Amino acid sequence: MTTKFEVNGKQVEVDVEPRLTLADCLRQNLRLTGTHIGCEHGVCGACTVLVNGDAVRSCLMLAVQADGAKVVTVEGLSNDADLTPLQKSFRKHHALQCGFCTPGFITTAHALLTEEPDCDADRVREVLSGNICRCTGYISIVEAVLDARSAYKKDGAR
């Protein structure tokens, strides 16, 4: 099936099998490998992308379901000139180790901070509870997200 959608601000058209997940389409067809595939059951959060502004598990969504949608991957949140404030905060707070879960955490945190730049620690923990990290622990990740709030309050962007 042919499906057309926007990825990171660019229109794409891909021919996919109807059963292909959005995660596999992004990685295999579009070579956007920042979206990681972990559990393939929607539990770990490594494959989280934004679809029309909402954080979505791309391993649970079929590529054909993205037809007409605006998809943003972790690559689309990047700033070519420098790290984004959220990325800098993750580095500052040592909120990553192996990095496998990081794209999902960054994408999920971006969605939260875009909608709720004044969120508190309890809200951050609640929203991030759907993302699993096996090596860093969550204290530094929560601290990083809280520290990045000011960047979202100023201009509502990255």
N, C-alpha and C positions, 0 to 999 in steps of 0.2 A: 504494500500500500504506500502511496505517496502521502507524506504529511509535511505541512509547512508550519513553521513557528519561528519566533524570534529567540535567538540565544545571545546573550550578552550584547544586545543592541544590533545584532546582525540577523537579517532574514535568512533562514535556511530551508532547504527542501531536501528531504531524504526519502529514499525508498526503503521501507522496512517490512519485515515480517510482522503480522498483526500481534504476535505474542512477545515481541522484543520490548524489554523494559526501557524506560527513559534513561536509566543509568547506563545500560549497555549501549544505547544509541549515542549518548554523549561521549562515552569512552571510545567505542569502536568506530562508529560512523563519523563522528565529528572531532575525534582526537582530543577531547577535553578531559584529560586524565586527572584533573584535580578532584573530581567527584569520585570518591572511593567506594568500593563495594565490599561490604563486610559480611553481614549475616544473611543478606538477601531475604529477610523476613520483616524488615521495617523496625527492627528492635534496636540496632546499634547507633543509627543516626549518621554514619559515615557518608552516606549517599545523599544527604540533605541538599536540596537546591531550592531556589525560590521560583515558584510558578505563580505568575500574576501577583507577586508580592508576598505570597504565603510560603512558609517553610514546608516543604513536601519531601517525603521519602521517595527518591526517584527509583528505588528498586521495587516499589509497589505500584508504580504508575507505568502504564504502557506508553511507548513513544507516540502512538497514534492518538492518545488522549491529550497530548500537548498541542494538537493541531489548533492553530490560531492563537496560542498562548504566548506570553512573554516569559522566558526562562532565563534565570540568572544563576550561573555557577560560581564557585569560589573564584575562578579566573575573572569573572565579570565584576567582582568586588574589588579587584586589585587596582592599584594605581601604578602605572608604568614608571613614573618618576621616583616613587618612594613607597614605603610600606604605608598602609592606611593606619589611622589612629588605633583601630581595633587590633590590627596585626602587631603594631608597635607595643601595645599593651600586653598582648600575649607573650611577646619576647621579654618585655620588662619584668613581668611576673613569673617568668619561667613556666608558662602554662602549656607547655608541650614538651614531649620527649621524642618518641619515635615519629610523631607527626601523622600517623595514619588517621586518627580521629579528628585532627585539627580542622580540615575543610568543613566538616559537618558542624563542629562547634562554632567556627567563624560565621558560617552561613546562618545558623540558628540564632546566634547572638546578634548578628546584624539585623535579622528580622525583628527580634525583640526590641532592640534599641531604636530601630526606626519607628516602631509603633509606641514604645513606652520608654522614652529617654530618661524618665525619672524613676524607673523601676528600682525596687530595693533588693537586698540580698536574697530574701525569701522568694521573690518572684523570679530572680535569675536562676536560683536552684530549681524551682518548679519547672521552668521552661527548658532548662538544660537537662532535666532528669531523663529525658528520652535519648540522650546521647551518652554513649559508653566510652570511657577511657580506661584502658587496662594498665597504664603505666604512670601517669602523672598524678592522678588523684584530682579531686575537684576543687580544693580550696584555692589553689592558684588560678584556676580557670574562672571561678566566680569573682575573685579579686580583679582579674584582668578585665572582665566584662564591666564590673562596677567602675573601674578606673577609666574606661573608654566612654562612659556616659556623656561626659562633657562635650565630646566631639559631635555627638548626635544632637545635643541641645542647641548648639550654635547654629548649625546650618541644616540639620536634618539629613545630612548625607553620611557617607562612609566615615 
